[in-house]
């Protein structure tokens, strides 16, 4: 599948494409990711599952350009992420990828609205357009009443909603979520999962790392299982569309 974005499914082109990707850390006895090839189409929701230490988060970081493969090729939107300069990777992450983390990663000394605005400001989005986009997302995610609060004053579910808004502010091609319900209670986790489902239904491509098989089966089109850094299965989940 090397070269231009490969044909995928019913004539669609791949949005995310990994070809024979291996990541070995210095001093590591085994590769964190080993010879992984994976293709994700536009508007797909794909869950990546596996035991602790299997390489799930490393795979997400490679797609995001936060880490570089030892060997292999990574493309997002046809762009060779693994070949970008540091400046190019920073630009890529701001414009093409949104990331949601288990523990939110909000800046505690900034208000909700300022946390959401930050990626847009870093990307050079005009101020008025950035603020309009941020306010739109806060409204859609039902967090507007907390716009001027600081993260310490928010519940776990509210923090994750803010993190989702921040991840979406630059209209990324792909949304990457690393255990997005792992730090909230089950009821709140269900709400966050429903939000992600709604985003995907509106066309947002989603790659989700989770240890929860029920979450994966319910909210992803495909479930990719990895063990010891290798893909061991890639199956249709039968999730609702």
C-alpha positions as CSV (number, residue, x, y, z in Angstrom):
1,X,0.0,0.0,0.0
2,X,3.0,2.3,-0.1
3,X,2.8,5.4,-2.3
4,X,-0.3,7.5,-2.7
5,X,-3.3,7.0,-0.5
6,X,-4.6,3.5,-1.1
7,X,-8.1,2.8,-2.3
8,X,-10.2,1.7,0.7
9,X,-13.6,0.1,0.9
10,X,-16.1,1.3,-1.7
11,X,-13.7,3.5,-3.6
12,X,-12.9,5.7,-0.7
13,X,-9.3,6.9,-0.2
14,X,-7.5,6.2,3.1
15,X,-7.3,9.1,5.4
16,X,-4.9,7.4,7.8
17,X,-2.5,4.8,6.5
18,X,0.3,3.0,8.2
19,X,2.6,0.7,6.1
20,X,4.9,-1.8,7.9
21,X,5.4,0.5,10.9
22,X,7.8,-0.5,13.6
23,X,8.8,1.5,16.7
24,X,11.7,0.4,18.8
25,X,12.9,2.5,21.8
26,X,16.5,2.7,22.7
27,X,17.3,-0.1,25.1
28,X,14.0,-1.7,24.6
29,X,14.1,-5.5,24.5
30,X,11.2,-5.6,22.0
31,X,9.5,-3.2,19.7
32,X,6.6,-1.2,21.1
33,X,4.9,-1.4,17.7
34,X,6.0,-4.1,15.3
35,X,5.3,-4.2,11.5
36,X,1.8,-2.7,11.8
37,X,-0.1,-1.9,8.6
38,X,-3.5,-0.2,9.1
39,X,-5.8,1.9,7.0
40,X,-8.6,4.1,8.2
41,X,-11.2,5.7,5.8
42,X,-12.7,9.1,6.1
43,X,-15.6,9.2,8.6
44,X,-14.7,5.8,10.1
45,X,-14.7,5.1,13.9
46,X,-12.0,2.6,14.7
47,X,-11.2,1.2,18.2
48,X,-7.8,0.0,19.1
49,X,-7.8,-2.6,21.9
50,X,-5.2,-4.6,23.7
51,X,-3.7,-5.4,27.1
52,X,-1.5,-2.9,29.0
53,X,1.8,-2.4,27.3
54,X,0.6,-3.8,24.0
55,X,1.5,-0.7,22.0
56,X,-2.0,1.0,21.8
57,X,-0.9,4.5,22.9
58,X,2.4,4.3,21.0
59,X,0.4,3.7,17.9
60,X,-1.8,6.7,18.5
61,X,1.3,8.9,19.2
62,X,2.8,7.7,15.9
63,X,-0.3,8.7,14.0
64,X,-0.3,12.1,15.7
65,X,3.3,12.8,14.9
66,X,4.2,12.9,18.6
67,X,6.6,10.0,18.0
68,X,8.4,8.8,14.9
69,X,8.6,5.2,13.6
70,X,11.9,3.4,13.5
71,X,10.8,1.9,10.1
72,X,7.7,2.2,7.9
73,X,5.6,5.0,6.6
74,X,2.7,6.9,8.1
75,X,0.3,9.1,6.0
76,X,-2.5,11.2,7.2
77,X,-4.5,12.9,4.4
78,X,-1.8,11.8,2.0
79,X,0.9,13.6,3.9
80,X,4.0,11.6,5.0
81,X,3.9,12.4,8.7
82,X,7.1,10.4,9.4
83,X,9.1,12.6,7.0
84,X,8.0,16.0,8.4
85,X,10.5,18.4,10.1
86,X,9.9,19.4,13.7
87,X,8.2,22.6,12.4
88,X,6.2,20.6,9.9
89,X,5.0,18.1,12.6
90,X,3.9,21.0,14.8
91,X,1.9,22.5,12.0
92,X,0.5,19.1,11.1
93,X,-0.7,18.4,14.7
94,X,-2.3,21.9,14.9
95,X,-4.2,21.5,11.6
96,X,-4.9,17.8,11.0
97,X,-5.1,16.0,14.4
98,X,-7.1,16.6,17.5
99,X,-6.2,14.6,20.6
100,X,-8.2,13.7,23.7
101,X,-6.4,12.2,26.7
102,X,-7.6,10.1,29.6
103,X,-6.6,12.7,32.2
104,X,-7.8,15.7,30.1
105,X,-4.4,17.6,30.0
106,X,-6.1,21.0,30.4
107,X,-4.0,24.0,31.6
108,X,-5.1,24.7,35.2
109,X,-4.2,28.4,35.1
110,X,-6.5,29.1,32.0
111,X,-10.2,29.3,31.9
112,X,-12.4,26.9,29.9
113,X,-12.7,29.3,27.0
114,X,-9.0,30.0,27.0
115,X,-8.1,26.3,27.0
116,X,-10.4,25.8,24.0
117,X,-9.0,28.8,22.2
118,X,-5.3,28.0,22.6
119,X,-4.9,25.6,19.7
120,X,-6.6,28.0,17.4
121,X,-4.4,30.8,18.5
122,X,-1.3,28.7,18.0
123,X,-2.5,27.8,14.5
124,X,-2.9,31.5,13.7
125,X,-6.6,31.5,13.3
126,X,-8.1,35.0,13.2
127,X,-9.2,36.0,16.7
128,X,-12.9,36.6,15.9
129,X,-13.2,33.3,13.9
130,X,-11.4,31.4,16.7
131,X,-13.7,32.8,19.4
132,X,-16.8,32.1,17.3
133,X,-15.7,28.5,16.8
134,X,-14.9,28.0,20.4
135,X,-18.2,29.4,21.5
136,X,-20.0,27.1,19.0
137,X,-18.2,24.1,20.4
138,X,-18.9,25.0,24.0
139,X,-22.6,25.3,23.1
140,X,-22.7,22.0,21.2
141,X,-21.0,20.2,24.1
142,X,-23.3,21.9,26.7
143,X,-20.4,23.5,28.6
144,X,-21.1,27.2,27.9
145,X,-22.2,28.0,31.5
146,X,-18.7,27.0,32.6
147,X,-16.8,29.0,30.0
148,X,-15.1,31.3,32.5
149,X,-14.4,28.6,35.1
150,X,-11.0,27.0,35.8
151,X,-10.5,23.3,35.3
152,X,-10.1,22.7,39.1
153,X,-13.8,23.8,39.5
154,X,-15.1,21.3,36.9
155,X,-16.3,17.7,37.2
156,X,-14.5,15.0,35.3
157,X,-17.2,14.9,32.7
158,X,-17.0,18.7,32.3
159,X,-13.3,18.6,31.9
160,X,-13.5,15.9,29.2
161,X,-16.1,18.0,27.3
162,X,-13.7,20.9,27.4
163,X,-10.9,18.7,26.2
164,X,-13.1,17.5,23.3
165,X,-13.9,21.1,22.4
166,X,-10.2,22.0,22.4
167,X,-9.4,19.0,20.2
168,X,-12.0,20.0,17.7
169,X,-11.4,23.8,17.5
170,X,-9.2,23.6,14.4
171,X,-11.5,21.2,12.6
172,X,-9.0,18.3,12.5
173,X,-9.2,15.6,9.8
174,X,-8.9,12.9,12.5
175,X,-9.8,12.8,16.2
176,X,-7.5,10.6,18.3
177,X,-8.9,9.6,21.7
178,X,-6.7,7.7,24.3
179,X,-8.9,6.1,26.9
180,X,-11.3,9.1,26.9
181,X,-13.6,7.6,29.4
182,X,-10.9,6.1,31.7
183,X,-10.9,8.8,34.3
184,X,-14.7,9.3,34.8
185,X,-17.4,7.2,36.3
186,X,-19.4,4.8,34.2
187,X,-22.4,7.1,33.7
188,X,-20.2,10.0,32.6
189,X,-18.2,7.7,30.4
190,X,-21.4,6.7,28.6
191,X,-22.2,10.4,28.0
192,X,-18.7,11.0,26.6
193,X,-19.0,8.0,24.4
194,X,-22.3,9.2,23.1
195,X,-20.7,12.6,22.3
196,X,-18.0,10.8,20.3
197,X,-20.6,8.7,18.5
198,X,-22.5,11.9,17.6
199,X,-19.3,13.5,16.3
200,X,-18.6,10.4,14.2
201,X,-22.1,10.4,12.9
202,X,-21.6,14.0,11.7
203,X,-18.5,12.8,9.7
204,X,-15.6,13.1,12.1
205,X,-13.0,10.4,11.7
206,X,-12.3,8.8,15.0
207,X,-9.5,6.5,16.3
208,X,-10.2,5.4,19.9
209,X,-7.8,3.6,22.2
210,X,-9.8,1.7,24.9
211,X,-9.5,-1.2,27.2
212,X,-13.3,-1.5,27.3
213,X,-14.7,-4.1,24.9
214,X,-18.3,-2.9,25.4
215,X,-17.3,0.7,24.5
216,X,-15.4,-0.5,21.4
217,X,-18.2,-2.8,20.2
218,X,-20.9,-0.1,20.7
219,X,-19.2,3.0,19.4
220,X,-16.7,1.9,16.7
221,X,-17.2,0.5,13.2
222,X,-14.1,-1.6,13.5
223,X,-12.1,-3.1,16.4
224,X,-8.4,-3.6,15.9
225,X,-6.7,-5.7,18.5
226,X,-3.0,-5.6,19.2
227,X,-0.8,-7.7,21.3
228,X,3.0,-7.3,21.8
229,X,2.9,-4.5,19.3
230,X,1.3,-6.5,16.5
231,X,-2.2,-6.4,15.0
232,X,-3.8,-9.8,15.8
233,X,-7.3,-9.0,14.5
234,X,-9.2,-6.3,12.6
235,X,-12.9,-6.9,12.6
236,X,-16.2,-5.2,11.9
237,X,-17.7,-4.4,15.3
238,X,-21.3,-4.4,14.1
239,X,-21.8,-1.0,15.8
240,X,-24.8,1.1,15.0
241,X,-24.2,3.6,12.2
